[in-house]
Amino acid sequence: LYRVEDSKELHECRSKDINYTGVCIFTDENLPKNKKITLTMDLGDNTKVEVEGDIVWSKNCGQGHMVGINLHNVSQRIQKLMLEHAFEVKK
């Protein structure tokens, strides 16, 4: 789920690429560059984390949009959870 600054609405998205400094997501809408965004990420096993970042790029990819996000101040605990999840998904 994501929420762009100045909005209270939550929207669904899917992650394409994830690491502790940034993430690429698929969305149904084009998101404006340089806006702040809050992501709630479901990492499985009833583990959800919330991270914040800036939208650095957004491009149309046919049936939606790919959006690049630069994450801010991600704690080491959350970094570890994100990377474990990323490697588990790739298996």
C-alpha positions, -999 to +999 in steps of 0.1 A: +000+000+000+011+035-006+000+071+003+014+102-014+020+133+007-010+156+011-034+126+006-050+104+031-060+078+005-042+044+005-036+028-029-025-008-038+008-015-055+032-043-062+069-043-057+092-050-086+126-044-070+134-038-034+164-030-013+170-009+018+179+023-001+151+022-026+122+003-042+105+001-076+068-004-075+040-010-100+009+013-097-022+020-116-015+057-117+013+080-127+029+095-095+045+130-094+083+132-090+097+148-059+067+140-038+070+122-005+055+088-003+048+064+026+048+026+018+033-001+040+050-033+029+037-068+037+068-089+043+049-122+050+045-140+083+022-112+095+051-087+093+043-053+079+067-023+079+061+013+070+089+033+052+090+068+038+108+081+008+107+104-023+094+096-057+124+100-080+109+087-113+077+074-128+071+059-162+043+043-182+048+006-187+018-004-207-008-016-181+003+008-154+033+027-141+067+018-126+077+042-099+112+046-084+114+056-047+144+066-027+139+055+009+148+076+040+162+066+074+153+029+072+164+013+105+188-016+105+160-039+118+137-030+089+166-032+064+172-068+075+135-077+072+133-062+037+164-080+024+153-113+040+120-109+023+135-100-011+158-131-011+129-153+001+107-142-028+134-148-054+137-185-044 
